[in-house]
Amino acid sequence: MSDRIIGIAIQAGVIVAVIIALPYKLFELDRYFVPKELTLHVVALIIAVALVARRRSLRFDLVDGLIAFFLLWSLASALFATNHWVAQRSVAVSLSGAIVFWGARSVAQRGSYRPVLTAVAIAAVLTALFCLAQAYGLETEYFSANRAPGGTFGNRNFVAHIAVIGLPSVVWCTVTARRPLGALLGSLGSALIGAALVMSRSRAAWLALAASFVVLLVPMIASRRYWRGGLAGGRFARLSLAAVIGGMAAIVLPNSLNWASDSPYLDSARGMVDYKKGSGRGRVAQYRNSLQMAMSNPVFGVGPGNWPVQYVRFAPSNDRSLADDGTTANPWPSSDWVAFVSERGFLPTLALFGAFVVLFFTALKRWGELADPDAVLAQCVLAGTIVATLVVSAFDVVLVLGAPALMVWSILGATSGIRTPPRALAVPSATLGVASIALLLVTLVSVARSVAQTVSMTAVGRGGRTAGWVAGAMWDPGSYRINLRVAELYSRRGHCSVARRYARRAVALFPTAPQAKRVARSCD
């Protein structure tokens, strides 16, 4: 019964995470990220409750150990962080993602991996559908005009990341469909994903797609002996054709997007590996400055989520990663791995990367031990997802965000759990019970924090009332933006005793932020 609950929670969570968003445009990033993080944490909480109720012994292999090391080191790093609020939020995403991985792995060990991959495929297609809906004129307050067409993610790059990471699952569901209708729907979904990938102009996603094709070419050829007669090959050919047609249609058909260039897709293709100008040059400079940050804190980093808190100390004033107000333009660097190294240190980053490497090579061997051909092809999904995730996360954030983390860990758990690891330690039920209760308590805190952030944004609403901002600060005292805004509102009215309190909160959260310091000094 607990396995069924875990499976349903993961399936529903993956789909809900790509749909859910809030309409409060004052919070242009968090109105997308917070509800998706809440979805991730709720799924993790359900899994933790199920594990507490079950308390069976389980097998603990090298991958589990590397992930556990990454999490424990991240928790230790958070203790030394300047801003503990963002540290908690960052660690919570990693911890909930790991719980989802373990939950998906446990249900896959009992043969229930197909529903998880089906849910992932549906989520990827829905993401592409919302992206195209915005591109072709659908207007709603849940979409953002910035970085369009971002659909329910608010940024077209994030749409492309979800699409390319979910594409191997879409391919698997199509070629292994039990009915012709399922194969047809898979081909139509691939056409939508092809169009969305082209329209996103995401160079990271394009590189990930190319890398996945190159790396998996030989394994796919080797897996032909496991294909079901001629069905899998024919379905794969039709799916590929549909994706190409979808991409070409996106180039040819007129849309509502206002590109600055007459040849936007060609320009993006030309700049895929250009790091001498434009965003590529800015990314290299950001990586260099972040590496200096990591070298100054090589053991524990600056603390999970604290990259934007400390980056100003290492960047020149003309750095492209800095906004006009003296803070970073984004709350994370343009790479998961740069974020992990600078925020958590070198050792946990190597441990997490090692887990991905072990999963990749494990996926490509001992196929003869698997129960059926579909399980063999699922190992190709595992390898393809790892390649796509590693490439995309090298150029943007994936694993530190709620929705893509939920998708990635669900796929990795569902596909790696198909086979029993050759070398694993049995974890006693008593030890598992203690660990499950600890995870349960931590995920409860994560859910409560995300709920509080959601209520905070709801209280602020459109930002027209001071009382709304004050209520928002009460519900989310870790929000630099809300505390700063309340301080500014009271400072303008001459209520310095109140303004000073909120300004000092903002300075404590971001000590290098000039605006908060300015408001605090004006009331001293």
C-alpha positions as CSV (number, residue, x, y, z in Angstrom):
1,M,0.0,0.0,0.0
2,S,2.8,2.4,0.9
3,D,4.5,1.8,-2.5
4,R,1.3,2.7,-4.2
5,I,1.0,5.9,-2.3
6,I,4.6,6.8,-3.1
7,G,4.1,6.1,-6.8
8,I,0.9,8.2,-7.0
9,A,2.5,11.1,-5.1
10,I,5.5,11.2,-7.5
11,Q,3.3,10.9,-10.6
12,A,0.9,13.7,-9.4
13,G,3.8,15.9,-8.2
14,V,5.7,15.8,-11.4
15,I,2.7,16.9,-13.4
16,V,1.5,19.5,-10.9
17,A,4.9,21.0,-10.6
18,V,5.0,22.1,-14.3
19,I,1.5,23.5,-14.1
20,I,1.4,25.5,-10.9
21,A,2.2,29.2,-10.7
22,L,1.1,32.3,-8.9
23,P,-0.3,35.5,-10.5
24,Y,1.7,38.0,-8.3
25,K,3.9,39.8,-10.8
26,L,5.8,41.7,-8.2
27,F,7.5,38.4,-7.4
28,E,8.6,37.6,-10.9
29,L,10.8,34.7,-10.0
30,D,9.4,33.4,-6.8
31,R,5.8,33.3,-8.1
32,Y,7.0,30.4,-10.2
33,F,9.6,28.8,-8.0
34,V,7.9,28.8,-4.6
35,P,4.7,26.9,-5.6
36,K,6.9,24.4,-7.5
37,E,9.2,24.0,-4.5
38,L,6.1,23.5,-2.3
39,T,4.9,20.7,-4.6
40,L,8.4,19.0,-4.4
41,H,8.3,19.2,-0.6
42,V,4.8,17.9,-0.3
43,V,5.7,14.9,-2.4
44,A,8.8,14.3,-0.3
45,L,6.7,14.6,2.9
46,I,4.3,12.0,1.6
47,I,7.2,9.7,0.8
48,A,8.8,10.3,4.2
49,V,5.5,9.4,5.9
50,A,5.2,6.3,3.9
51,L,8.7,5.2,4.8
52,V,8.0,5.9,8.5
53,A,4.9,3.7,8.3
54,R,6.7,0.9,6.4
55,R,10.0,0.7,8.2
56,R,11.2,-2.2,6.1
57,S,14.9,-2.8,5.7
58,L,16.4,-1.5,2.5
59,R,19.7,-1.8,0.5
60,F,22.1,1.0,0.6
61,D,24.6,1.2,-2.3
62,L,27.4,3.5,-3.4
63,V,25.0,6.0,-5.1
64,D,23.0,6.3,-2.0
65,G,26.1,6.8,0.0
66,L,27.4,9.6,-2.3
67,I,24.0,11.4,-2.2
68,A,23.8,11.1,1.6
69,F,27.3,12.5,1.9
70,F,26.3,15.4,-0.3
71,L,23.3,16.1,1.9
72,L,25.1,15.8,5.2
73,W,27.9,18.1,4.0
74,S,25.3,20.6,2.7
75,L,23.6,20.7,6.1
76,A,27.0,21.3,7.8
77,S,27.7,24.1,5.3
78,A,24.4,25.7,6.1
79,L,25.4,26.1,9.7
80,F,28.1,28.5,8.7
81,A,26.1,30.5,6.1
82,T,25.5,34.2,6.4
83,N,21.9,34.0,5.4
84,H,20.3,31.0,7.0
85,W,16.9,31.6,5.4
86,V,18.2,31.0,1.8
87,A,20.5,28.2,3.1
88,Q,17.4,26.4,4.5
89,R,15.6,26.8,1.2
90,S,18.5,25.6,-0.9
91,V,19.2,22.5,1.2
92,A,15.5,21.7,1.4
93,V,15.3,21.4,-2.4
94,S,18.3,19.0,-2.4
95,L,17.0,17.0,0.5
96,S,13.4,16.7,-0.9
97,G,14.9,15.7,-4.3
98,A,16.9,12.9,-2.7
99,I,13.8,11.7,-0.9
100,V,12.0,11.6,-4.2
101,F,14.9,9.6,-5.7
102,W,14.8,7.0,-2.9
103,G,11.0,6.8,-3.1
104,A,11.0,6.3,-6.9
105,R,13.8,3.8,-6.5
106,S,11.8,1.8,-3.9
107,V,8.7,1.5,-6.1
108,A,10.8,0.7,-9.2
109,Q,12.3,-2.3,-7.3
110,R,8.8,-3.7,-7.2
111,G,8.2,-3.2,-10.9
112,S,6.3,0.1,-10.8
113,Y,8.6,2.3,-12.9
114,R,6.3,2.7,-16.0
115,P,3.8,5.0,-14.3
116,V,6.5,7.3,-13.2
117,L,8.1,7.6,-16.6
118,T,4.6,8.2,-18.1
119,A,4.0,11.0,-15.7
120,V,7.3,12.6,-16.6
121,A,6.5,12.4,-20.3
122,I,3.1,14.0,-19.7
123,A,4.8,16.8,-17.7
124,A,7.4,17.4,-20.4
125,V,4.7,17.7,-23.1
126,L,2.5,20.0,-20.9
127,T,5.5,22.3,-20.4
128,A,6.0,22.5,-24.2
129,L,2.3,23.1,-24.7
130,F,2.2,26.0,-22.3
131,C,5.3,27.5,-23.9
132,L,3.7,27.3,-27.4
133,A,0.4,28.6,-26.2
134,Q,2.1,31.8,-25.0
135,A,4.2,32.0,-28.2
136,Y,1.1,31.9,-30.3
137,G,-0.9,34.6,-28.5
138,L,-2.5,33.2,-25.3
139,E,-2.4,35.8,-22.6
140,T,-2.8,35.2,-18.9
141,E,-1.5,36.7,-15.7
142,Y,0.2,33.4,-15.0
143,F,2.6,33.9,-17.9
144,S,5.5,36.4,-17.8
145,A,6.5,38.8,-20.6
146,N,10.1,38.5,-19.5
147,R,12.1,35.8,-21.3
148,A,9.0,34.7,-23.2
149,P,7.7,32.1,-24.1
150,G,8.3,30.8,-20.6
151,G,4.8,29.4,-20.0
152,T,4.2,28.4,-16.4
153,F,8.0,28.7,-15.7
154,G,8.3,32.4,-16.5
155,N,11.5,31.8,-18.5
156,R,11.9,30.1,-21.9
157,N,15.2,28.6,-20.8
158,F,13.6,26.7,-17.9
159,V,11.0,25.4,-20.3
160,A,13.7,24.0,-22.6
161,H,15.5,22.4,-19.7
162,I,12.3,20.5,-18.6
163,A,11.6,19.5,-22.3
164,V,15.1,18.2,-23.0
165,I,15.4,16.3,-19.7
166,G,11.9,14.8,-20.1
167,L,12.5,13.9,-23.8
168,P,14.1,10.5,-23.2
169,S,11.1,9.5,-21.1
170,V,8.8,10.6,-23.9
171,V,10.8,8.5,-26.4
172,W,10.6,5.5,-24.1
173,C,6.8,5.8,-23.5
174,T,6.3,6.1,-27.3
175,V,8.4,3.1,-28.4
176,T,7.2,0.9,-25.6
177,A,3.5,1.9,-25.7
178,R,1.1,-1.0,-25.3
179,R,-1.4,0.5,-27.7
180,P,-1.1,2.3,-31.0
181,L,-2.9,5.3,-29.6
182,G,-0.1,5.7,-27.0
183,A,2.5,5.7,-29.7
184,L,0.6,8.3,-31.7
185,L,0.2,10.6,-28.6
186,G,3.9,10.2,-28.0
187,S,4.8,11.3,-31.5
188,L,2.4,14.3,-31.2
189,G,4.1,15.2,-27.9
190,S,7.5,14.9,-29.5
191,A,6.4,17.4,-32.1
192,L,5.4,19.9,-29.4
193,I,8.7,19.4,-27.6
194,G,10.6,19.9,-30.9
195,A,8.8,23.1,-31.5
196,A,9.3,24.4,-27.9
197,L,13.0,23.6,-28.0
198,V,13.5,25.6,-31.2
199,M,11.4,28.5,-30.0
200,S,13.1,28.6,-26.6
201,R,16.4,29.5,-28.2
202,S,18.1,27.8,-25.3
203,R,21.6,27.0,-26.3
204,A,22.1,24.8,-23.2
205,A,19.1,22.6,-24.2
206,W,20.3,22.4,-27.8
207,L,23.8,21.3,-26.6
208,A,22.2,18.8,-24.2
209,L,20.1,17.3,-27.1
210,A,23.1,17.0,-29.3
211,A,25.2,15.4,-26.5
212,S,22.5,12.9,-25.6
213,F,22.3,11.8,-29.3
214,V,26.1,11.4,-29.6
215,V,26.6,9.6,-26.3
216,L,23.6,7.3,-26.7
217,L,24.1,6.5,-30.4
218,V,26.1,3.3,-29.7
219,P,24.0,2.1,-26.7
220,M,20.8,2.6,-28.8
221,I,22.3,0.5,-31.6
222,A,23.4,-2.1,-29.1
223,S,19.9,-2.3,-27.6
224,R,18.3,-3.2,-31.0
225,R,18.3,-6.9,-30.0
226,Y,15.9,-6.0,-27.2
227,W,13.4,-4.0,-29.3
228,R,10.0,-5.6,-29.8
229,G,10.1,-6.8,-33.4
230,G,9.8,-3.8,-35.7
231,L,7.5,-1.8,-33.5
232,A,10.1,0.1,-31.5
233,G,12.2,1.0,-34.6
234,G,9.2,2.2,-36.6
235,R,7.8,4.2,-33.7
236,F,11.2,5.8,-33.0
237,A,11.5,6.9,-36.7
238,R,8.0,8.4,-36.7
239,L,8.7,10.1,-33.4
240,S,11.9,11.6,-34.7
241,L,10.2,12.8,-37.9
242,A,7.4,14.4,-35.8
243,A,10.0,16.3,-33.6
244,V,11.8,17.6,-36.7
245,I,8.5,18.7,-38.3
246,G,7.5,20.4,-35.1
247,G,10.8,22.3,-34.9
248,M,10.6,23.4,-38.6
249,A,7.0,24.5,-38.0
250,A,8.1,26.7,-35.1
251,I,10.6,28.4,-37.4
252,V,8.2,29.0,-40.3
253,L,4.9,29.8,-38.6
254,P,4.4,33.4,-37.4
255,N,4.1,33.9,-33.7
256,S,3.5,36.8,-31.2
257,L,7.1,37.0,-30.0
258,N,9.0,40.2,-30.5
259,W,12.5,39.0,-31.3
260,A,15.1,41.7,-31.5
261,S,16.7,40.0,-34.5
262,D,15.4,39.1,-38.0
263,S,17.0,35.6,-37.7
264,P,16.8,34.8,-33.9
265,Y,17.1,31.0,-34.2
266,L,20.1,31.2,-36.5
267,D,21.8,33.8,-34.2
268,S,21.3,31.5,-31.2
269,A,22.7,28.6,-33.1
270,R,25.8,30.6,-34.1
271,G,26.4,31.6,-30.5
272,M,26.1,28.1,-29.0
273,V,29.8,27.9,-28.1
274,D,30.8,31.6,-28.3
275,Y,32.3,32.7,-25.1
276,K,34.1,35.8,-26.4
277,K,31.2,38.1,-26.4
278,G,27.6,38.6,-25.1
279,S,26.2,36.3,-22.5
280,G,28.9,33.7,-23.0
281,R,31.6,36.2,-22.0
282,G,29.6,37.3,-19.0
283,R,29.2,33.6,-18.0
284,V,32.9,33.0,-18.1
285,A,33.6,36.0,-15.9
286,Q,30.9,34.8,-13.5
287,Y,32.5,31.4,-13.3
288,R,35.9,32.9,-12.7
289,N,34.6,35.1,-9.9
290,S,32.6,32.2,-8.4
291,L,35.7,30.0,-8.4
292,Q,37.5,32.7,-6.4
293,M,34.7,32.5,-4.0
294,A,35.0,28.7,-3.8
295,M,38.8,28.9,-3.3
296,S,38.4,31.4,-0.4
297,N,35.9,28.9,1.3
298,P,37.1,25.5,0.0
299,V,35.7,23.3,2.7
300,F,32.1,24.4,3.3
301,G,31.7,27.1,0.7
302,V,29.8,30.3,1.5
303,G,26.7,28.3,2.4
304,P,23.9,26.8,0.4
305,G,21.9,29.5,-1.5
306,N,24.3,32.2,-0.3
307,W,26.0,32.8,-3.7
308,P,24.0,36.1,-4.3
309,V,24.8,37.1,-0.7
310,Q,28.6,36.9,-1.2
311,Y,29.1,37.3,-4.9
312,V,29.4,41.1,-4.7
313,R,32.5,40.7,-2.6
314,F,34.3,38.9,-5.5
315,A,32.9,40.7,-8.6
316,P,34.0,44.0,-10.1
317,S,31.5,46.8,-10.2
318,N,31.0,46.4,-13.9
319,D,30.2,42.7,-13.7
320,R,27.3,41.7,-15.9
321,S,25.9,39.5,-13.1
322,L,25.2,42.5,-11.0
323,A,22.0,44.6,-11.2
324,D,21.7,48.3,-10.9
325,D,20.9,48.1,-7.2
326,G,24.2,46.5,-6.4
327,T,22.8,43.0,-5.9
328,T,23.0,40.0,-8.3
329,A,20.5,40.0,-11.1
330,N,19.7,36.3,-10.4
331,P,19.7,34.5,-7.0
332,W,22.0,31.8,-8.4
333,P,25.0,31.5,-10.8
334,S,24.6,30.2,-14.4
335,S,25.4,26.6,-13.4
336,D,24.4,24.1,-10.8
337,W,28.0,22.9,-10.4
338,V,29.3,26.4,-10.0
339,A,26.6,27.0,-7.3
340,F,27.5,23.7,-5.5
341,V,31.3,24.4,-5.5
342,S,31.0,28.0,-4.4
343,E,28.2,27.4,-1.9
344,R,28.9,23.9,-0.4
345,G,32.6,23.2,-1.2
346,F,34.5,20.9,-3.5
347,L,33.9,17.5,-1.7
348,P,30.1,17.4,-1.7
349,T,30.1,18.6,-5.4
350,L,32.5,15.7,-6.3
351,A,30.3,13.3,-4.4
352,L,27.1,14.4,-6.2
353,F,28.9,14.3,-9.6
354,G,30.2,10.9,-8.7
355,A,26.7,9.6,-8.1
356,F,25.7,10.7,-11.6
357,V,28.8,9.0,-13.1
358,V,28.1,5.8,-11.3
359,L,24.5,5.8,-12.4
360,F,25.5,6.5,-16.0
361,F,27.9,3.6,-16.3
362,T,25.7,1.2,-14.4
363,A,22.9,1.9,-16.9
364,L,25.0,0.7,-19.8
365,K,26.0,-2.7,-18.5
366,R,24.5,-6.1,-17.4
367,W,21.4,-5.7,-19.6
368,G,21.0,-9.5,-19.8
369,E,20.0,-9.6,-16.1
370,L,17.0,-7.4,-16.7
371,A,13.5,-8.9,-16.8
372,D,12.2,-7.6,-20.1
373,P,13.2,-5.4,-23.1
374,D,11.3,-2.4,-21.8
375,A,13.6,-2.4,-18.8
376,V,16.7,-2.4,-21.0
377,L,15.4,0.6,-22.9
378,A,14.7,2.3,-19.6
379,Q,18.4,2.1,-18.9
380,C,18.9,4.2,-22.0
381,V,16.5,6.7,-20.5
382,L,18.6,6.7,-17.4
383,A,21.8,7.4,-19.3
384,G,20.1,10.0,-21.6
385,T,18.6,11.8,-18.7
386,I,22.0,12.0,-16.9
387,V,23.7,13.4,-20.0
388,A,21.0,15.9,-20.6
389,T,21.0,17.0,-17.0
390,L,24.8,17.3,-16.7
391,V,25.0,19.4,-19.9
392,V,22.1,21.7,-19.1
393,S,23.2,22.1,-15.4
394,A,26.7,23.1,-16.6
395,F,25.2,26.2,-18.2
396,D,22.2,27.0,-16.0
397,V,20.5,25.9,-12.8
398,V,18.4,22.7,-12.7
399,L,19.0,20.8,-9.5
400,V,18.6,23.8,-7.3
401,L,15.0,24.5,-8.6
402,G,11.9,22.7,-7.5
403,A,10.3,21.4,-10.7
404,P,13.4,20.2,-12.6
405,A,14.8,18.7,-9.5
406,L,11.6,16.7,-8.9
407,M,11.6,15.5,-12.5
408,V,15.3,14.6,-12.6
409,W,15.3,12.7,-9.3
410,S,12.0,10.9,-10.2
411,I,13.5,9.6,-13.5
412,L,16.8,8.6,-11.9
413,G,15.1,6.8,-9.1
414,A,12.6,5.0,-11.3
415,T,15.1,3.8,-13.9
416,S,18.0,2.9,-11.5
417,G,15.7,1.0,-9.2
418,I,14.8,-1.5,-11.9
419,R,17.8,-3.6,-11.0
420,T,19.2,-4.7,-7.7
421,P,22.7,-3.2,-7.1
422,P,25.4,-6.0,-7.0
423,R,27.1,-4.4,-3.9
424,A,24.8,-3.0,-1.3
425,L,24.5,-2.9,2.5
426,A,21.3,-3.9,4.2
427,V,20.0,-1.1,6.4
428,P,18.2,-2.4,9.5
429,S,14.6,-1.4,10.0
430,A,15.4,0.4,13.2
431,T,18.0,2.6,11.6
432,L,15.7,3.2,8.7
433,G,13.0,4.2,11.1
434,V,15.2,6.8,12.8
435,A,16.4,8.2,9.5
436,S,12.8,8.3,8.1
437,I,11.6,10.3,11.2
438,A,14.5,12.7,10.7
439,L,13.6,13.2,7.1
440,L,9.9,13.6,8.0
441,L,10.7,16.4,10.4
442,V,13.0,18.2,8.0
443,T,10.4,17.9,5.2
444,L,7.7,19.3,7.5
445,V,9.8,22.4,8.0
446,S,10.3,22.7,4.3
447,V,6.6,22.4,3.6
448,A,5.9,25.0,6.3
449,R,8.4,27.4,4.9
450,S,7.1,27.2,1.4
451,V,3.5,27.6,2.6
452,A,4.6,30.7,4.6
453,Q,6.3,32.1,1.5
454,T,3.1,31.5,-0.6
455,V,0.9,33.2,2.1
456,S,3.4,36.1,2.2
457,M,3.1,36.7,-1.6
458,T,-0.7,36.5,-1.3
459,A,-0.7,39.0,1.5
460,V,1.4,41.5,-0.6
461,G,-0.7,40.9,-3.7
462,R,-0.2,43.7,-6.1
463,G,1.7,45.7,-3.6
464,G,-0.7,48.6,-3.2
465,R,-1.1,48.4,0.6
466,T,1.5,48.9,3.3
467,A,-0.4,46.5,5.5
468,G,0.0,43.8,2.9
469,W,3.8,44.3,2.9
470,V,3.9,44.2,6.7
471,A,1.9,41.0,6.7
472,G,4.2,39.6,4.0
473,A,7.2,40.3,6.2
474,M,5.6,38.6,9.1
475,W,4.9,35.5,7.1
476,D,8.3,35.5,5.4
477,P,10.9,37.2,7.6
478,G,13.6,35.8,5.5
479,S,12.6,37.8,2.4
480,Y,15.2,40.6,1.7
481,R,12.9,42.2,-0.8
482,I,9.9,42.4,1.5
483,N,11.8,43.7,4.5
484,L,13.5,46.3,2.4
485,R,10.2,47.5,0.9
486,V,8.6,47.8,4.3
487,A,11.6,49.8,5.6
488,E,11.3,52.1,2.6
489,L,7.6,52.7,3.1
490,Y,8.0,53.6,6.8
491,S,11.1,55.7,6.1
492,R,9.2,57.8,3.6
493,R,6.6,58.5,6.2
494,G,9.1,59.5,8.9
495,H,8.5,56.4,11.0
496,C,12.1,55.7,11.5
497,S,11.8,53.5,14.6
498,V,9.8,51.0,12.6
499,A,11.8,51.5,9.4
500,R,15.1,50.9,11.2
501,R,13.9,47.5,12.4
502,Y,13.0,46.2,8.9
503,A,16.1,47.8,7.4
504,R,18.4,46.0,9.8
505,R,16.7,42.8,9.0
506,A,17.4,43.4,5.3
507,V,21.0,44.2,6.0
508,A,21.4,41.1,8.1
509,L,20.1,39.0,5.2
510,F,22.2,40.7,2.5
511,P,25.1,42.6,4.3
512,T,26.5,43.9,1.0
513,A,23.2,45.3,-0.4
514,P,23.6,49.1,-0.7
515,Q,19.9,49.9,-0.7
516,A,19.3,48.3,2.7
517,K,22.3,50.1,4.1
518,R,21.1,53.4,2.7
519,V,17.7,53.1,4.4
520,A,19.3,52.0,7.6
521,R,21.6,55.0,7.6
522,S,18.8,57.4,6.8
523,C,17.1,56.5,10.1
524,D,20.2,56.5,12.3
